[in-house]
Amino acid sequence: MEADGTVRFTDLVVTEIGCPDPIGAQESAYLEILGGTVELAVDEAMLFVSGSAGRIAFEGRTGG
């Protein structure tokens, strides 16, 4: 976590075998966003990860 409250992920590790599209395109976008400094925000059951390359939204689930 940076002093300004942003988060930086370092040393991300992924397999060399990529997923076929459309999942492969989602993976590339996700990794591009996480490759820089990001801001995290929570709104009810949603987690938002925002960076210079875009924004990802995760919806929380309850139960198993």
N, C-alpha and C positions, 0 to 999 in steps of 0.2 A: 504494500500500500504506500502510495506517495504522500508527501506532506500536504498536498492540496486535496486529499480525499479520493483521488483516482486510484485505480488498480492497474498494475502491469504484470502480465503473466510472462515468465521467462522459461526458456528451455522446454518449449512444448515438443512433445514427441508424438509422432504419428507413424503408421505403417507406410511402407513404400507402395503398397498396392492400394490404389485409390478405388473408391466406389464408383460404379457406373452412374451416369446422369439419370434422373435429376438429383439423386442423393449426393453425387460427386460435386455438383455445382453448389449445393448447400454447404457441404463440408469446406469447400474452398472459400466461400464467403465467410463462414464462421471463423476459419483460421485467419483470414485477413483481418477481421475485426479484432480478434484476440491478439494479433501480432503487434498492436500498438497499445497505447494507454487507453483504458476504458473507464467509463463511469457505470456504477451499478445503482439501480433504483428498484424498489419494491412497491407495488401498488396492489393491495389485496392479495390475490393468489397469483400475481404475475411478477416475474423477475425480468427486468430490462437491462441489457448489456449494450451500451452505446459507445462507439468510437468513431474515429474519423472516416472509417470505411463503411459505416452503417450501424444498424441497430438490430439486435436479436431479442425476441420476446419468448420467454419460457412460461408456460402455464402450469401451475402447481396441480397436483393430483392428491386426492385423499384416498386412504385405503391402500390395498395391496396392488 
